[in-house]
Amino acid sequence: MRLRVEFTTEPFDLDEAPAHAVVAREVLEAAVLDAVDVGPFGNTAEGGADEVLGAVDALLRRALTAGATRVSLQVNVVEEDGR
């Protein structure tokens, strides 16, 4: 199964990336995922279910520890080719 996760961390800071946003980016970049798109107002990543769920676990734990007061996320099943 393939999954796509979309998430944001808060609070926002338009002048400088807060520590929780930097940590979230580091988690995604270190994970074995097929597609990662990190932006100022939203982030997406896609890959196998185990990899995405592992990254989400690490992302939540590390972002909250780094000062995030809210993490909004959505996980979707992605259709695989040939299905």
URMO-V718362 format. One record per residue. N is the residue number from 1. RES is the residue in one small letter. PHI is phi in radians with two decimals (none if undefined). OMEGA is omega in whole degrees, -180 to 180 (999 if undefined). Layout:
N:RES:PHI:OMEGA
N:RES:PHI:OMEGA
This chain:
1:m:none:176
2:r:-1.87:179
3:l:-2.24:171
4:r:-2.16:176
5:v:-1.98:174
6:e:-2.14:-177
7:f:-2.68:170
8:t:-2.36:174
9:t:-2.06:180
10:e:-2.32:11
11:p:-1.41:178
12:f:-1.39:171
13:d:-2.51:-176
14:l:-1.36:-179
15:d:-1.49:-175
16:e:-2.65:179
17:a:-1.14:179
18:p:-1.20:-177
19:a:-0.97:-178
20:h:-1.15:177
21:a:-1.26:178
22:v:-1.12:179
23:v:-1.08:179
24:a:-1.05:177
25:r:-1.10:179
26:e:-1.09:178
27:v:-1.06:-179
28:l:-1.12:-179
29:e:-1.17:-179
30:a:-1.46:-178
31:a:-1.31:178
32:v:-1.59:-178
33:l:-2.12:-177
34:d:-1.42:-177
35:a:-2.53:178
36:v:-2.37:176
37:d:-2.31:-178
38:v:-1.89:180
39:g:-2.32:-176
40:p:-1.21:-177
41:f:-2.11:179
42:g:-3.03:-176
43:n:-2.38:176
44:t:-2.35:175
45:a:-2.60:-178
46:e:-2.44:178
47:g:3.03:178
48:g:-1.12:-175
49:a:-0.99:-179
50:d:-1.08:-179
51:e:-1.17:-179
52:v:-1.14:-179
53:l:-1.13:175
54:g:-1.12:178
55:a:-1.15:178
56:v:-1.10:178
57:d:-1.03:-180
58:a:-1.12:-179
59:l:-1.08:180
60:l:-1.08:-178
61:r:-1.09:-175
62:r:-1.30:-180
63:a:-1.14:179
64:l:-1.14:177
65:t:-1.11:-178
66:a:-1.49:173
67:g:1.97:176
68:a:-1.11:177
69:t:-1.76:178
70:r:-2.76:173
71:v:-2.24:178
72:s:-1.80:-180
73:l:-2.52:178
74:q:-2.38:178
75:v:-2.08:179
76:n:-2.17:171
77:v:-1.36:-179
78:v:-1.82:177
79:e:-1.11:176
80:e:-1.56:178
81:d:-0.99:177
82:g:1.55:178
83:r:-2.00:999
